[in-house]
Amino acid sequence: MINQEEITIKVSPELAQAYRQASQETQEQIGLKVNAVLSLELENRRKEAVKKLSILMDKASEEAQANGLTPEILEEILANEET
């Protein structure tokens, strides 16, 4: 079984009452659905962060090339950093 942690979220009084009155099976199904929604949101945020990083790296590369940085110069700079 996967380790799980309990969290608290705020819902309307009506939802809280309906959840408390639901069967154990229904509560578990709700928990799985909430977990799926939160996991999807987290994955979407990760994808967006990767996309933003990629755009930033592309812009930095374009700017470096526009300022005359070549792969050879970069290799030389990096080689000097290692020594």
C-alpha positions as CSV (number, residue, x, y, z in Angstrom):
1,M,0.0,0.0,0.0
2,I,1.2,3.5,-0.8
3,N,2.1,5.7,2.1
4,Q,-0.5,8.4,2.6
5,E,-0.8,11.6,4.7
6,E,-3.9,13.3,5.9
7,I,-4.5,16.9,5.0
8,T,-7.3,19.3,5.8
9,I,-9.1,21.3,3.2
10,K,-11.9,23.8,3.6
11,V,-15.3,23.0,2.1
12,S,-18.8,24.3,2.5
13,P,-20.7,23.0,5.5
14,E,-23.0,21.1,3.2
15,L,-20.2,19.2,1.6
16,A,-18.6,18.5,5.0
17,Q,-21.9,17.1,6.3
18,A,-22.4,15.0,3.1
19,Y,-18.9,13.6,3.4
20,R,-19.3,12.7,7.0
21,Q,-22.6,10.9,6.3
22,A,-21.2,9.0,3.3
23,S,-20.2,5.4,3.5
24,Q,-16.6,4.5,4.0
25,E,-16.4,3.3,0.4
26,T,-17.7,6.6,-0.9
27,Q,-15.3,8.5,1.3
28,E,-12.4,6.4,-0.1
29,Q,-13.6,7.1,-3.6
30,I,-13.8,10.8,-2.9
31,G,-10.3,10.6,-1.5
32,L,-9.0,8.9,-4.7
33,K,-10.7,11.6,-6.9
34,V,-9.2,14.4,-4.8
35,N,-5.8,12.8,-5.0
36,A,-6.1,12.5,-8.8
37,V,-7.1,16.1,-9.2
38,L,-4.3,17.3,-7.0
39,S,-1.8,15.1,-8.8
40,L,-2.9,16.4,-12.2
41,E,-2.6,20.0,-11.0
42,L,0.9,19.3,-9.7
43,E,1.9,17.7,-13.0
44,N,0.5,20.6,-14.9
45,R,2.5,23.1,-12.7
46,R,5.7,21.0,-13.3
47,K,5.2,21.0,-17.1
48,E,4.6,24.8,-17.1
49,A,7.8,25.3,-15.0
50,V,9.8,23.2,-17.5
51,K,8.3,25.1,-20.4
52,K,9.2,28.5,-18.8
53,L,12.7,27.2,-18.1
54,S,13.1,26.1,-21.6
55,I,12.0,29.5,-23.0
56,L,14.4,31.2,-20.6
57,M,17.3,29.0,-21.7
58,D,16.5,29.6,-25.3
59,K,16.5,33.4,-24.8
60,A,19.8,33.2,-22.9
61,S,21.3,31.2,-25.7
62,E,20.1,33.6,-28.4
63,E,21.4,36.5,-26.4
64,A,24.8,34.8,-25.9
65,Q,25.1,34.1,-29.6
66,A,24.0,37.7,-30.5
67,N,26.9,38.9,-28.2
68,G,29.4,36.7,-30.0
69,L,29.6,33.6,-27.8
70,T,30.4,30.6,-29.9
71,P,30.5,26.9,-28.8
72,E,34.3,27.1,-29.0
73,I,34.5,30.1,-26.7
74,L,32.1,28.5,-24.3
75,E,34.2,25.3,-24.2
76,E,37.3,27.4,-23.5
77,I,35.5,29.3,-20.7
78,L,34.3,26.0,-19.2
79,A,37.8,24.4,-19.5
80,N,39.3,27.3,-17.6
81,E,36.7,27.0,-14.9
82,E,37.7,23.4,-14.3
83,T,41.3,24.2,-13.6
